[in-house]
């Protein structure tokens, strides 16, 4: 049997597919299983032990068109589309597979054998001139499991949580960089960027957290991609201890494999709702994250030891990329998550775990993070 799983979306979306890959492998141990994904994210999946192959593309229209004959030549028995966007839906629809299932855009869905809703993603319901935003109702991992059970004949779910494998060489290189910069110091990693402005906690707040941790003897490592350099620079400029030897900036310097290997050596990850957050989950590092515009049920960090601090504003979650409110109310969902509250939970996790992520035992089956709803905290 030949199975193709398609997910052409972003870093976090691809990480959330990994439990489904484990379940497929366990249910179809002799099957040939391939994954079609974005070439930029190769580090996340190339060494996945549940896959026989990765088909990596650029996502351009030209590459999409060139990929269709390749898929048809593979003669897949089953194609599972795990993101409802146009490119993925088109590739699934034109794959020539004997059976095509999963999420789909209208039009392409006519070719699917079974289309399922994705209850993890938000819906926008129009009421006259107004649009009602309805957030998802269950975690994305569980929605993918629903597809496998309802459309693929899967009888048993094997949930090992989010998984990511890296090469021994990447692991050694990351460990060397860590020890060359920090020695035996315990380090808290920071990721302050996010794809939406409304997912970003204030850089001045991150700066204050970094200062407090440095005063307690912790190293601080700023991570993130090249697009985050400007906001990291702005954040560091706001720090009182910006010249400390305990502060190091790696923003834009790591591949995804190096990010994962580096996090293995850190003791905690303070992060926005972002792709790196889900990489952190896969690497078993304790996480504190702040959710403003982001809906909690669909995309919380999938690990019980993590802590999510939820904005107290009644407009949460709005799902908007740019806050429509003005003046002091602009980004109020993030402004009203105080540094003191975040640091309370940072120190709680540091006291509970306090070891590099690679030394912390994994607890299989415990995946619902702790949610601190500030609207209910007095």
Order of alpha helices (4+ residues) and beta strands (2+ residues): beta-alpha-alpha-beta-alpha-beta-alpha-beta-alpha-beta-beta-beta-beta-alpha-alpha-beta-alpha-beta-alpha-beta-alpha-beta-alpha-beta-alpha-beta-alpha-alpha-beta
